[in-house]
Amino acid sequence: MPCLMKEYQMVKVEFLGPIGKSPIQIEALTLADVAAKLKEDKSLTSWLDKCAVALNDTMVNDLSIKLQDGDKISILPPVCGG
Amino acid sequence: MELYQGSLDVKAIFARWLDEEAQSNYGAYIPFVGTIRAEDDIDALSFDIYEPVLQKWFDGWQEKATALGAVVKMAHSIGDVPVHTSSYVSAVFSPKRRVALELIDIFVEDFKANAPIWKYDVKQGKRIYAADRSTPMSGAGLLS
């Protein structure tokens, strides 16, 4: 009988620039799980729709990406260099 | 790619870049300088940078430049940069002018849109995020 239990990974989420929130560790299978957890945080409500996401310092655009233990997820708010 | 604390020494950077490519047989060298303007009673602008993603962004542009026979260079400030000094310089070298003229345009525009750099106004010692001048990066809203 195959094991059907989901294997959640412990990942780190860091909030860059002006968001001003300390990094957190959460359990997640995919970026969709990360999204669900972050939406519970009222302090992030005004940021999430404007923020891009990097996984281990590579920009990503797919919620179904499977996460590995120790992955680093960065939340990048709107930018203005120069 | 070069990052510095505070204002850039623009003349020194451009002179060094010119020396670096003096024997590369490029016919065109097109520099861009971004200078902090005195407006809205600011004393300075201030910058946060996320270097790992910035480096990958820059490396992607260097690949595009290489494919065109060109090279891109850039330097940016971290922290406070007073008005009338510079926080950003970039340049393109290419064999002929057309490539460099076109590349500096799209390179600088994409820099404004997708380089992971956050800008703050500095007024009376306070650091205020420049939210109204900032642009969501490509793919923003993924987690919303």
Backbone of each chain as ProteinMPNN parsed JSONL, in Angstrom:
{"seq_chain_A": "MPCLMKEYQMVKVEFLGPIGKSPIQIEALTLADVAAKLKEDKSLTSWLDKCAVALNDTMVNDLSIKLQDGDKISILPPVCGG", "coords_chain_A": {"N_chain_A": [[0.85, -1.201, 0.0], [0.814, 2.086, -1.034], [2.291, 4.971, 0.474], [0.335, 7.686, 1.183], [0.62, 10.02, 2.435], [1.149, 13.519, 2.581], [4.251, 15.131, 2.063], [5.369, 17.576, 3.8], [7.577, 20.355, 3.504], [10.115, 22.165, 5.238], [10.414, 25.522, 4.853], [12.059, 28.696, 4.239], [10.858, 31.992, 4.432], [11.52, 35.151, 3.211], [11.247, 38.692, 3.512], [11.602, 41.354, 1.467], [13.226, 44.624, 1.137], [11.063, 47.38, 1.615], [9.062, 46.07, 3.061], [9.553, 45.236, 5.641], [9.468, 43.086, 7.509], [10.351, 40.387, 9.599], [12.183, 37.376, 8.644], [10.441, 34.238, 8.168], [9.784, 30.793, 9.1], [8.13, 28.212, 7.453], [5.893, 25.397, 6.916], [5.435, 23.72, 3.862], [4.22, 22.389, 0.768], [4.137, 23.271, -1.836], [4.408, 26.394, -3.735], [1.856, 27.35, -3.698], [0.896, 26.584, -1.216], [2.472, 28.218, 0.343], [1.472, 30.702, -0.409], [-1.132, 30.501, 0.641], [-0.589, 30.415, 3.393], [0.646, 32.91, 3.794], [-1.382, 34.646, 3.195], [-2.909, 34.607, 5.432], [-1.748, 36.381, 7.092], [-2.323, 39.465, 8.223], [-0.72, 41.725, 8.05], [0.461, 41.559, 5.626], [-1.39, 41.937, 3.69], [-1.693, 44.222, 2.046], [0.485, 44.019, 0.468], [0.872, 41.582, -1.023], [-0.377, 41.357, -3.606], [1.187, 42.966, -5.126], [3.701, 42.001, -5.133], [6.577, 40.257, -6.363], [8.135, 36.98, -6.716], [10.895, 35.065, -5.62], [12.569, 31.96, -5.822], [14.995, 30.406, -4.113], [16.682, 32.459, -5.018], [16.077, 32.696, -7.719], [13.841, 34.099, -10.021], [10.384, 33.282, -10.017], [7.296, 31.992, -11.431], [5.121, 30.303, -10.978], [2.789, 28.604, -9.243], [2.677, 25.913, -8.673], [5.115, 24.77, -8.274], [7.154, 22.382, -6.732], [8.381, 22.283, -3.448], [11.539, 22.082, -1.693], [13.123, 20.815, 1.263], [14.477, 23.371, 3.246], [14.454, 25.302, 1.293], [14.644, 28.699, 0.053], [12.479, 31.362, -0.012], [11.841, 34.386, -1.511], [10.246, 37.485, -1.077], [9.446, 40.041, -3.153], [8.906, 43.381, -3.212], [7.416, 46.228, -5.087], [9.723, 47.87, -7.289], [12.336, 50.364, -7.7], [14.926, 51.32, -9.075], [17.955, 53.256, -9.667]], "CA_chain_A": [[0.0, 0.0, 0.0], [1.681, 3.277, -1.055], [2.042, 6.007, 1.492], [-0.284, 8.838, 0.525], [0.787, 11.232, 3.259], [1.908, 14.6, 1.951], [5.497, 15.406, 2.782], [5.605, 19.016, 3.879], [8.979, 20.755, 3.652], [10.298, 23.395, 6.01], [11.049, 26.519, 3.981], [12.225, 30.026, 4.83], [10.304, 33.084, 3.62], [12.088, 36.441, 3.605], [10.478, 39.828, 2.991], [12.676, 42.28, 1.11], [13.0, 46.058, 1.002], [10.246, 48.153, 2.562], [8.011, 45.307, 3.765], [9.916, 45.421, 7.046], [9.016, 41.973, 8.33], [11.431, 39.422, 9.794], [11.964, 36.103, 7.952], [9.692, 33.214, 8.9], [9.897, 29.413, 8.617], [6.811, 27.586, 7.376], [5.817, 24.101, 6.236], [4.692, 23.858, 2.608], [4.545, 21.454, -0.326], [4.3, 24.056, -3.068], [4.239, 27.837, -3.514], [0.437, 27.597, -3.394], [0.779, 26.492, 0.248], [3.085, 29.434, 0.892], [0.497, 31.775, -0.633], [-2.242, 30.344, 1.597], [-0.11, 30.802, 4.732], [0.935, 34.347, 3.868], [-2.65, 35.394, 3.147], [-3.461, 34.66, 6.792], [-1.039, 37.44, 7.818], [-2.958, 40.746, 7.842], [0.285, 42.753, 7.756], [0.907, 41.381, 4.238], [-2.542, 42.071, 2.782], [-1.517, 45.282, 1.055], [1.714, 43.779, -0.305], [0.991, 40.354, -1.829], [-0.764, 41.492, -5.017], [2.191, 43.778, -5.824], [5.035, 41.427, -4.927], [7.089, 39.136, -7.148], [8.638, 35.909, -5.863], [12.083, 34.323, -6.037], [12.832, 30.716, -5.117], [16.456, 30.235, -4.088], [17.261, 33.579, -5.768], [15.642, 32.709, -9.115], [12.458, 34.565, -10.108], [9.47, 32.204, -10.404], [5.953, 32.453, -11.809], [4.322, 29.084, -11.045], [2.431, 28.211, -7.868], [2.702, 24.458, -8.478], [6.495, 24.304, -8.062], [7.332, 21.613, -5.5], [9.451, 22.845, -2.623], [12.457, 21.167, -1.021], [13.481, 21.227, 2.615], [15.533, 24.381, 3.271], [14.324, 26.303, 0.223], [14.486, 30.103, 0.455], [11.505, 32.078, -0.835], [11.976, 35.829, -1.267], [9.089, 38.283, -1.498], [10.055, 41.274, -3.666], [7.907, 44.434, -3.462], [7.697, 47.068, -6.256], [11.117, 48.337, -7.32], [12.654, 51.636, -8.362], [16.367, 51.581, -9.034], [18.452, 54.406, -10.42]], "C_chain_A": [[0.886, 1.252, 0.0], [1.294, 4.285, 0.024], [1.503, 7.259, 0.799], [-0.143, 10.119, 1.348], [1.601, 12.286, 2.511], [3.164, 14.878, 2.776], [5.78, 16.909, 2.743], [7.081, 19.298, 4.121], [9.031, 22.03, 4.488], [11.057, 24.391, 5.132], [11.113, 27.866, 4.704], [11.627, 31.068, 3.88], [10.897, 34.397, 4.123], [11.393, 37.56, 2.839], [11.446, 40.975, 2.739], [12.22, 43.742, 1.124], [12.068, 46.609, 2.059], [9.202, 47.346, 3.33], [8.283, 45.322, 5.27], [9.412, 44.33, 7.97], [10.157, 40.966, 8.423], [11.132, 38.128, 9.043], [11.185, 35.13, 8.831], [10.005, 31.837, 8.306], [8.485, 28.843, 8.574], [6.922, 26.216, 6.714], [4.956, 24.257, 5.003], [5.136, 22.78, 1.634], [4.897, 22.207, -1.601], [4.18, 25.548, -2.715], [2.774, 28.189, -3.241], [0.203, 27.513, -1.887], [1.365, 27.746, 0.915], [2.105, 30.6, 0.758], [-0.619, 31.701, 0.407], [-1.816, 30.784, 2.992], [0.075, 32.319, 4.84], [-0.35, 35.172, 3.855], [-3.3, 35.483, 4.521], [-2.866, 35.819, 7.594], [-1.563, 38.804, 7.36], [-1.926, 41.817, 7.479], [0.777, 42.663, 6.306], [-0.188, 41.65, 3.215], [-2.287, 43.096, 1.686], [-0.301, 45.035, 0.157], [1.578, 42.664, -1.351], [0.633, 40.533, -3.297], [0.251, 42.296, -5.818], [3.573, 43.129, -5.829], [5.327, 40.284, -5.886], [7.788, 38.168, -6.194], [9.894, 35.295, -6.474], [12.194, 33.067, -5.183], [14.325, 30.438, -5.236], [17.138, 31.2, -5.063], [17.013, 33.525, -7.275], [14.168, 33.112, -9.152], [11.57, 33.432, -10.616], [8.074, 32.767, -10.664], [4.979, 31.277, -11.894], [4.062, 28.577, -9.623], [2.593, 26.717, -7.615], [4.112, 23.915, -8.244], [6.597, 23.594, -6.709], [8.545, 22.131, -4.743], [10.277, 21.739, -1.985], [12.765, 21.717, 0.374], [14.624, 22.247, 2.546], [15.451, 25.411, 2.158], [14.142, 27.706, 0.814], [13.55, 30.796, -0.531], [11.601, 33.556, -0.48], [10.776, 36.555, -1.852], [9.61, 39.674, -1.87], [8.979, 42.313, -3.987], [8.286, 45.297, -4.673], [9.04, 47.79, -6.146], [11.232, 49.711, -7.978], [14.134, 51.912, -8.202], [16.702, 52.873, -9.747], [18.443, 55.697, -9.672]], "O_chain_A": [[1.641, 1.458, 0.95], [0.133, 4.412, 0.413], [2.162, 7.818, -0.078], [-0.706, 11.159, 1.007], [2.615, 11.975, 1.887], [3.141, 14.863, 4.007], [6.349, 17.431, 1.784], [7.751, 18.569, 4.852], [8.12, 22.857, 4.452], [12.191, 24.139, 4.723], [10.351, 28.14, 5.632], [11.865, 31.026, 2.673], [10.795, 34.721, 5.306], [11.005, 37.399, 1.682], [12.043, 41.508, 3.674], [11.029, 44.052, 1.123], [12.242, 46.35, 3.25], [8.516, 47.907, 4.184], [7.355, 45.409, 6.075], [8.978, 44.609, 9.087], [10.852, 40.72, 7.437], [9.966, 37.801, 8.821], [11.252, 35.182, 10.059], [10.435, 31.729, 7.158], [7.729, 28.971, 9.537], [7.909, 25.912, 6.043], [3.878, 24.847, 5.063], [6.277, 22.319, 1.669], [5.813, 21.84, -2.337], [3.895, 25.916, -1.575], [2.487, 29.213, -2.621], [-0.593, 28.275, -1.337], [0.834, 28.256, 1.901], [1.928, 31.386, 1.689], [-1.005, 32.718, 0.983], [-2.577, 31.445, 3.698], [-0.29, 32.93, 5.844], [-0.405, 36.26, 4.429], [-4.151, 36.343, 4.749], [-3.398, 36.199, 8.638], [-1.28, 39.242, 6.245], [-2.219, 42.715, 6.691], [1.433, 43.581, 5.814], [0.058, 41.596, 2.01], [-2.627, 42.864, 0.526], [-0.086, 45.767, -0.81], [2.115, 42.789, -2.451], [1.27, 39.925, -4.158], [0.195, 42.315, -7.047], [4.503, 43.641, -6.452], [4.463, 39.46, -6.185], [8.008, 38.481, -5.024], [9.956, 35.036, -7.676], [11.948, 33.099, -3.977], [14.846, 30.258, -6.337], [18.035, 30.825, -5.818], [17.673, 34.238, -8.031], [13.344, 32.558, -8.425], [11.95, 32.705, -11.534], [7.717, 33.848, -10.197], [4.115, 31.246, -12.77], [4.98, 28.178, -8.907], [2.643, 26.292, -6.46], [4.279, 22.713, -8.036], [6.184, 24.129, -5.68], [9.598, 22.385, -5.327], [9.801, 20.626, -1.764], [12.677, 22.92, 0.621], [15.624, 22.015, 1.866], [16.293, 26.306, 2.084], [13.581, 27.885, 1.895], [13.803, 30.813, -1.735], [11.465, 33.941, 0.681], [10.347, 36.279, -2.972], [10.144, 40.394, -1.026], [8.219, 42.137, -4.94], [9.369, 45.12, -5.233], [9.437, 48.253, -5.076], [10.343, 50.15, -8.707], [14.547, 52.647, -7.305], [15.839, 53.505, -10.355], [18.841, 56.728, -10.214]]}, "seq_chain_B": "MELYQGSLDVKAIFARWLDEEAQSNYGAYIPFVGTIRAEDDIDALSFDIYEPVLQKWFDGWQEKATALGAVVKMAHSIGDVPVHTSSYVSAVFSPKRRVALELIDIFVEDFKANAPIWKYDVKQGKRIYAADRSTPMSGAGLLS", "coords_chain_B": {"N_chain_B": [[29.253, 43.977, -12.692], [28.853, 46.454, -10.251], [28.686, 47.434, -6.864], [28.289, 50.036, -4.515], [28.737, 51.656, -1.353], [26.908, 54.532, -0.695], [27.312, 57.653, -2.628], [28.25, 57.461, -6.128], [31.502, 57.494, -7.617], [31.579, 58.909, -10.341], [33.227, 59.811, -12.47], [35.598, 58.393, -12.067], [34.734, 55.747, -12.327], [33.767, 55.644, -14.992], [36.129, 56.261, -16.33], [37.718, 54.092, -15.682], [36.236, 51.995, -16.84], [36.506, 52.714, -19.514], [39.252, 52.349, -19.822], [39.355, 49.582, -19.36], [38.261, 48.536, -21.663], [39.841, 49.447, -23.652], [41.436, 48.152, -25.516], [39.692, 46.523, -26.843], [38.535, 46.846, -29.265], [36.056, 48.06, -29.661], [33.772, 50.195, -31.301], [31.942, 51.95, -30.281], [30.945, 53.61, -27.294], [28.659, 54.002, -24.913], [27.594, 55.804, -22.334], [25.459, 56.033, -19.407], [24.166, 58.191, -16.962], [22.685, 58.419, -13.832], [21.404, 60.911, -11.851], [20.744, 62.304, -8.639], [18.043, 64.369, -8.241], [17.222, 67.557, -6.814], [14.273, 67.737, -5.303], [10.918, 67.947, -4.031], [11.691, 68.518, -1.428], [13.649, 66.716, -0.576], [16.576, 65.38, 1.063], [18.236, 63.444, 0.3], [18.343, 60.382, -1.623], [17.724, 56.954, -0.818], [18.842, 53.562, -0.907], [17.921, 50.125, -0.99], [19.201, 46.934, -1.822], [18.795, 43.762, -3.351], [21.14, 41.632, -3.724], [21.702, 38.917, -4.783], [19.61, 38.331, -6.666], [19.754, 40.574, -8.271], [22.281, 40.248, -9.416], [21.822, 37.964, -11.018], [19.909, 38.98, -12.751], [21.472, 40.925, -14.031], [23.454, 39.288, -15.191], [21.913, 37.936, -17.063], [21.379, 40.007, -18.863], [23.972, 40.53, -19.707], [24.483, 38.24, -21.168], [22.676, 38.609, -23.291], [23.803, 40.895, -24.406], [26.325, 39.937, -25.155], [25.605, 38.195, -27.176], [25.083, 40.009, -29.136], [27.499, 40.97, -29.722], [28.349, 42.855, -27.961], [29.034, 44.599, -24.785], [27.777, 45.034, -21.492], [27.82, 47.294, -18.713], [27.485, 48.155, -15.265], [26.966, 50.216, -12.358], [25.862, 50.696, -9.012], [24.479, 52.448, -6.219], [24.319, 51.724, -2.678], [22.394, 52.411, 0.195], [22.403, 55.802, 1.525], [22.236, 58.536, -0.781], [23.196, 61.671, -1.509], [21.453, 64.623, -2.803], [22.172, 65.852, -6.09], [24.287, 64.186, -6.532], [25.396, 60.985, -7.827], [23.683, 57.861, -8.248], [23.506, 55.761, -9.926], [25.096, 54.323, -12.647], [25.538, 53.271, -15.999], [26.644, 51.454, -18.909], [27.132, 50.756, -22.384], [29.204, 48.985, -24.525], [29.964, 48.562, -27.925], [30.657, 47.094, -31.17], [29.705, 48.745, -33.3], [27.792, 51.838, -33.455], [24.926, 51.571, -33.508], [23.944, 49.229, -32.221], [24.755, 49.689, -29.562], [23.365, 52.066, -28.939], [20.69, 51.227, -29.089], [20.674, 49.152, -27.236], [21.353, 50.367, -24.781], [19.076, 51.767, -24.24], [16.95, 49.794, -23.894], [18.102, 48.28, -21.913], [18.424, 50.052, -19.711], [15.75, 50.742, -19.293], [14.614, 48.23, -18.613], [16.079, 47.766, -16.361], [14.96, 49.718, -14.647], [12.458, 48.561, -14.322], [12.777, 45.921, -13.42], [15.056, 45.39, -11.844], [16.067, 44.343, -8.651], [15.769, 46.614, -6.579], [15.207, 48.97, -4.057], [13.785, 52.106, -3.426], [14.048, 54.997, -1.374], [12.884, 58.087, -0.103], [14.8, 60.527, 1.57], [14.111, 62.533, 4.173], [14.602, 65.037, 6.435], [16.051, 63.265, 8.034], [14.418, 61.032, 8.028], [13.465, 57.939, 6.503], [11.666, 57.237, 3.73], [9.697, 55.047, 1.973], [9.538, 55.029, -1.553], [6.846, 54.607, -2.699], [4.97, 55.45, -4.632], [6.476, 55.838, -6.913], [7.391, 53.401, -7.591], [7.581, 50.189, -9.229], [5.739, 47.221, -9.769], [7.428, 44.1, -10.096], [8.032, 41.869, -12.945], [5.708, 39.244, -13.029], [4.574, 39.808, -10.607], [2.242, 39.477, -7.886], [1.831, 36.79, -7.755], [1.416, 35.332, -5.396], [-0.982, 36.243, -4.452]], "CA_chain_B": [[28.329, 44.775, -11.89], [29.557, 46.996, -9.09], [27.836, 48.086, -5.859], [29.072, 50.894, -3.626], [28.031, 52.388, -0.301], [26.867, 55.983, -0.935], [27.389, 58.189, -3.995], [29.238, 56.89, -7.039], [32.547, 58.346, -8.2], [31.222, 58.663, -11.747], [34.37, 60.009, -13.375], [36.56, 57.294, -11.883], [34.152, 54.511, -12.873], [33.764, 55.716, -16.456], [37.517, 56.225, -16.808], [38.195, 52.71, -15.564], [35.564, 51.182, -17.879], [37.145, 53.055, -20.792], [40.556, 51.66, -19.846], [39.155, 48.131, -19.448], [37.884, 48.14, -23.03], [40.648, 50.251, -24.58], [42.017, 47.303, -26.573], [38.673, 45.538, -27.235], [38.112, 47.151, -30.64], [34.681, 48.557, -29.754], [33.715, 51.512, -31.921], [30.983, 52.819, -29.58], [30.876, 53.518, -25.82], [27.551, 54.893, -24.583], [27.336, 55.789, -20.898], [24.258, 56.652, -18.84], [24.359, 58.611, -15.572], [21.499, 58.827, -13.091], [21.79, 61.849, -10.789], [19.633, 62.617, -7.725], [17.588, 65.752, -8.385], [16.647, 68.18, -5.623], [12.834, 67.975, -5.484], [10.066, 67.5, -2.917], [12.386, 68.749, -0.149], [14.473, 65.588, -0.118], [18.006, 65.613, 1.287], [18.94, 62.35, -0.365], [17.597, 59.142, -1.813], [18.408, 55.84, -0.168], [18.549, 52.35, -1.682], [18.173, 48.74, -0.584], [19.427, 46.072, -2.992], [18.914, 42.323, -3.112], [22.226, 41.374, -4.677], [21.691, 37.656, -5.548], [18.707, 38.407, -7.822], [20.292, 41.612, -9.153], [23.393, 39.658, -10.174], [21.257, 37.101, -12.062], [19.299, 39.888, -13.744], [22.563, 41.521, -14.816], [24.091, 38.229, -15.992], [21.02, 37.699, -18.203], [21.615, 41.071, -19.84], [25.309, 40.356, -20.291], [24.344, 37.202, -22.204], [22.039, 39.224, -24.461], [24.786, 41.809, -25.002], [27.364, 39.119, -25.786], [25.05, 37.668, -28.428], [25.101, 41.114, -30.106], [28.886, 41.424, -29.845], [28.501, 44.033, -27.093], [29.198, 44.337, -23.358], [27.114, 46.016, -20.631], [28.424, 47.506, -17.393], [26.676, 49.031, -14.414], [27.311, 50.399, -10.946], [24.741, 51.281, -8.273], [24.718, 52.764, -4.808], [23.538, 51.179, -1.565], [22.309, 53.4, 1.269], [22.027, 57.181, 1.221], [22.934, 59.241, -1.863], [22.71, 63.057, -1.44], [21.054, 65.277, -4.051], [23.219, 66.336, -7.005], [25.306, 63.16, -6.759], [24.86, 59.915, -8.673], [23.426, 56.563, -7.632], [23.448, 54.708, -10.947], [25.695, 54.524, -13.967], [25.656, 52.056, -16.802], [27.242, 51.734, -20.21], [27.23, 49.671, -23.363], [30.244, 49.047, -25.553], [29.66, 47.663, -29.038], [31.51, 47.374, -32.335], [29.176, 49.912, -34.006], [26.947, 52.622, -32.541], [23.498, 51.259, -33.497], [23.682, 48.227, -31.182], [24.912, 50.31, -28.24], [22.274, 53.028, -28.734], [19.441, 50.504, -28.824], [20.809, 48.327, -26.033], [21.339, 51.191, -23.566], [17.675, 52.13, -24.032], [16.158, 48.697, -23.316], [18.779, 47.844, -20.69], [18.091, 50.986, -18.626], [14.308, 50.627, -19.009], [14.366, 46.983, -17.884], [16.658, 48.002, -15.037], [13.972, 50.424, -13.824], [11.274, 47.725, -14.101], [12.994, 44.569, -12.884], [16.207, 45.213, -10.949], [15.541, 44.323, -7.273], [16.314, 47.756, -5.84], [14.104, 49.73, -3.454], [14.172, 53.512, -3.266], [13.423, 55.737, -0.277], [13.222, 59.496, 0.067], [15.335, 60.873, 2.898], [13.667, 63.879, 4.537], [14.824, 65.321, 7.856], [16.54, 62.062, 8.705], [13.491, 59.9, 7.918], [13.58, 57.173, 5.266], [10.265, 56.996, 3.334], [9.625, 54.234, 0.747], [8.975, 55.769, -2.693], [5.837, 53.661, -3.204], [4.266, 55.945, -5.821], [7.362, 55.778, -8.089], [7.9, 52.037, -7.72], [6.868, 49.348, -10.21], [5.757, 45.781, -9.489], [8.288, 43.351, -11.021], [7.36, 40.858, -13.763], [5.231, 38.111, -12.231], [4.04, 40.245, -9.311], [0.882, 39.018, -7.584], [1.759, 35.315, -7.801], [0.938, 34.758, -4.138], [-2.2, 36.919, -3.984]], "C_chain_B": [[29.022, 45.203, -10.607], [28.559, 47.691, -8.16], [28.719, 48.838, -4.879], [28.172, 51.465, -2.53], [28.079, 53.872, -0.64], [27.049, 56.349, -2.398], [28.476, 57.506, -4.817], [30.268, 57.943, -7.444], [32.472, 58.139, -9.716], [32.437, 58.77, -12.665], [35.351, 58.846, -13.289], [36.029, 56.004, -12.509], [34.191, 54.532, -14.4], [35.183, 55.635, -17.018], [38.045, 54.794, -16.771], [37.554, 51.828, -16.629], [36.205, 51.448, -19.255], [38.488, 52.344, -20.919], [40.376, 50.156, -20.046], [38.905, 47.681, -20.886], [38.741, 48.834, -24.096], [41.179, 49.432, -25.754], [40.997, 46.319, -27.14], [38.109, 45.762, -28.638], [36.619, 47.485, -30.756], [34.7, 49.954, -30.362], [32.813, 52.485, -31.18], [31.004, 52.534, -28.072], [29.806, 54.51, -25.403], [27.232, 54.786, -23.098], [26.01, 56.446, -20.534], [24.561, 56.987, -17.381], [23.016, 59.0, -14.967], [21.909, 59.664, -11.888], [20.561, 62.204, -9.951], [19.274, 64.093, -7.851], [17.038, 66.259, -7.048], [15.179, 68.485, -5.92], [12.1, 67.426, -4.272], [10.773, 67.571, -1.563], [13.179, 67.542, 0.348], [15.909, 66.039, 0.114], [18.829, 64.598, 0.494], [17.91, 61.32, -0.794], [18.398, 58.039, -1.131], [17.948, 54.548, -0.841], [18.859, 51.086, -0.889], [18.333, 47.917, -1.859], [19.416, 44.618, -2.544], [19.89, 41.767, -4.149], [22.118, 40.044, -5.42], [20.802, 37.713, -6.787], [19.194, 39.484, -8.792], [21.416, 41.041, -10.021], [22.869, 38.768, -11.292], [20.599, 37.928, -13.161], [20.384, 40.452, -14.655], [23.227, 40.482, -15.72], [23.245, 37.901, -17.222], [21.216, 38.746, -19.286], [22.997, 40.957, -20.473], [25.278, 39.289, -21.38], [23.725, 37.782, -23.466], [23.029, 40.136, -25.192], [25.849, 41.016, -25.765], [26.884, 38.591, -27.137], [25.05, 38.734, -29.529], [26.52, 41.647, -30.331], [29.211, 42.601, -28.952], [28.792, 43.608, -25.654], [28.453, 45.426, -22.588], [27.857, 46.101, -19.306], [27.465, 48.348, -16.572], [27.261, 49.111, -13.013], [26.122, 51.064, -10.267], [25.134, 51.488, -6.821], [23.817, 51.958, -3.889], [23.527, 52.252, -0.472], [22.04, 54.797, 0.74], [22.905, 57.806, 0.133], [22.383, 60.67, -1.903], [22.317, 63.606, -2.807], [22.288, 65.815, -4.767], [24.424, 65.402, -7.079], [24.614, 61.981, -7.443], [24.779, 58.582, -7.946], [23.505, 55.425, -8.637], [24.186, 55.155, -12.189], [25.694, 53.184, -14.69], [26.25, 52.459, -18.139], [27.146, 50.502, -21.086], [28.395, 49.988, -24.291], [29.824, 48.111, -26.675], [30.537, 48.022, -30.229], [31.049, 48.613, -33.089], [28.083, 50.572, -33.174], [25.514, 52.109, -32.407], [23.141, 50.277, -32.376], [23.741, 48.875, -29.805], [23.774, 51.282, -27.95], [20.969, 52.316, -28.39], [19.509, 49.74, -27.509], [20.761, 49.173, -24.757], [19.895, 51.58, -23.232], [16.924, 50.983, -23.332], [16.785, 48.187, -22.02], [18.393, 48.741, -19.508], [16.599, 50.894, -18.279], [13.994, 49.348, -18.233], [14.968, 47.046, -16.48], [15.629, 48.674, -14.123], [12.813, 49.499, -13.432], [11.567, 46.461, -13.304], [14.248, 44.368, -12.042], [15.706, 45.302, -9.503], [16.22, 45.359, -6.37], [15.132, 48.572, -5.327], [14.594, 51.111, -3.065], [13.373, 54.152, -2.14], [13.817, 57.207, -0.399], [13.798, 59.677, 1.458], [14.978, 62.327, 3.168], [13.822, 64.045, 6.032], [15.169, 64.047, 8.63], [15.62, 60.861, 8.626], [13.61, 59.261, 6.54], [12.172, 56.712, 4.878], [10.244, 56.26, 1.994], [8.919, 55.004, -0.363], [7.934, 54.911, -3.39], [5.233, 54.128, -4.526], [5.135, 55.944, -7.071], [7.867, 54.372, -8.361], [6.982, 51.186, -8.598], [6.895, 47.894, -9.768], [6.604, 45.05, -10.539], [7.446, 42.378, -11.854], [6.945, 39.693, -12.867], [4.668, 38.508, -10.883], [2.593, 39.769, -9.139], [0.737, 37.513, -7.556], [1.128, 34.744, -6.541], [-0.375, 35.372, -3.657], [-3.449, 36.154, -4.381]], "O_chain_B": [[29.697, 44.404, -9.957], [27.696, 48.442, -8.613], [29.766, 48.342, -4.463], [26.99, 51.723, -2.758], [29.159, 54.423, -0.852], [26.957, 55.503, -3.288], [29.482, 57.038, -4.283], [29.949, 59.122, -7.593], [33.19, 57.32, -10.29], [32.647, 57.921, -13.531], [35.867, 58.374, -14.302], [36.777, 55.259, -13.142], [34.6, 53.556, -15.028], [35.411, 55.014, -18.057], [38.723, 54.34, -17.694], [38.23, 51.01, -17.252], [36.413, 50.528, -20.047], [38.825, 51.808, -21.975], [41.126, 49.524, -20.79], [39.291, 46.578, -21.276], [38.413, 48.813, -25.282], [41.35, 49.955, -26.855], [41.373, 45.38, -27.842], [37.308, 44.969, -29.132], [35.993, 47.238, -31.787], [35.525, 50.791, -29.998], [32.886, 53.693, -31.401], [31.07, 51.384, -27.64], [30.002, 55.72, -25.518], [26.663, 53.789, -22.654], [25.506, 57.303, -21.259], [25.138, 56.177, -16.654], [22.293, 59.821, -15.532], [22.653, 59.208, -11.02], [19.468, 62.384, -10.489], [20.106, 64.964, -7.597], [16.471, 65.5, -6.262], [14.877, 69.39, -6.698], [12.603, 66.546, -3.574], [10.487, 66.78, -0.664], [13.36, 67.367, 1.553], [16.4, 66.955, -0.545], [19.957, 64.867, 0.08], [16.751, 61.375, -0.383], [19.599, 58.179, -0.9], [16.807, 54.448, -1.29], [19.887, 50.976, -0.221], [17.668, 48.182, -2.86], [19.957, 44.279, -1.492], [19.52, 41.475, -5.286], [22.417, 40.018, -6.614], [21.182, 37.208, -7.843], [19.061, 39.326, -10.006], [21.487, 41.321, -11.218], [23.401, 38.799, -12.402], [20.717, 37.617, -14.346], [20.246, 40.462, -15.879], [23.526, 40.765, -16.88], [23.783, 37.621, -18.294], [21.221, 38.43, -20.476], [23.164, 41.26, -21.655], [25.962, 39.414, -22.396], [24.176, 37.496, -24.575], [23.089, 40.151, -26.421], [26.225, 41.378, -26.879], [27.64, 38.544, -28.107], [25.019, 38.404, -30.715], [26.719, 42.638, -31.033], [30.222, 43.274, -29.148], [28.799, 42.418, -25.337], [28.485, 46.596, -22.971], [28.443, 45.125, -18.836], [26.719, 49.16, -17.117], [27.951, 48.203, -12.55], [25.448, 51.898, -10.87], [25.999, 50.799, -6.28], [22.712, 51.561, -4.258], [24.534, 52.921, -0.245], [21.513, 54.961, -0.36], [24.125, 57.64, 0.116], [21.231, 60.872, -2.287], [22.783, 63.123, -3.839], [23.29, 66.177, -4.151], [25.464, 65.772, -7.624], [23.395, 61.981, -7.614], [25.65, 58.217, -7.157], [23.564, 54.257, -8.253], [23.933, 56.236, -12.72], [25.828, 52.122, -14.082], [26.349, 53.643, -18.462], [27.088, 49.37, -20.607], [28.544, 51.111, -24.772], [29.377, 46.993, -26.417], [31.093, 49.118, -30.293], [31.868, 49.444, -33.48], [27.51, 49.94, -32.287], [24.931, 52.193, -31.326], [22.152, 50.471, -31.669], [22.868, 48.636, -28.97], [23.269, 51.32, -26.828], [20.233, 52.75, -27.504], [18.534, 49.684, -26.76], [20.189, 48.742, -23.755], [19.542, 51.704, -22.059], [16.325, 51.197, -22.278], [16.076, 47.716, -21.13], [18.071, 48.243, -18.429], [16.228, 50.959, -17.107], [13.195, 49.375, -17.297], [14.439, 46.459, -15.537], [15.442, 48.263, -12.978], [12.251, 49.632, -12.345], [10.695, 45.974, -12.583], [14.48, 43.257, -11.565], [14.99, 46.245, -9.163], [17.084, 45.054, -5.547], [14.179, 48.833, -6.061], [15.657, 51.273, -2.466], [12.183, 53.886, -1.972], [14.951, 57.526, -0.756], [13.336, 59.054, 2.415], [15.464, 63.237, 2.495], [13.245, 63.287, 6.811], [14.652, 63.793, 9.718], [15.976, 59.78, 9.096], [13.827, 59.945, 5.54], [11.555, 55.911, 5.58], [10.721, 56.789, 0.99], [7.842, 55.563, -0.155], [8.116, 54.527, -4.545], [5.007, 53.325, -5.432], [4.61, 56.039, -8.181], [8.681, 54.167, -9.262], [5.78, 51.43, -8.694], [7.958, 47.376, -9.426], [6.51, 45.347, -11.73], [6.297, 42.094, -11.516], [7.731, 39.216, -12.048], [4.316, 37.639, -10.085], [1.832, 39.672, -10.102], [-0.365, 37.003, -7.354], [0.381, 33.768, -6.613], [-0.835, 35.052, -2.561], [-4.56, 36.581, -4.068]]}, "name": "protein", "num_of_chains": 2, "seq": "MPCLMKEYQMVKVEFLGPIGKSPIQIEALTLADVAAKLKEDKSLTSWLDKCAVALNDTMVNDLSIKLQDGDKISILPPVCGGMELYQGSLDVKAIFARWLDEEAQSNYGAYIPFVGTIRAEDDIDALSFDIYEPVLQKWFDGWQEKATALGAVVKMAHSIGDVPVHTSSYVSAVFSPKRRVALELIDIFVEDFKANAPIWKYDVKQGKRIYAADRSTPMSGAGLLS"}
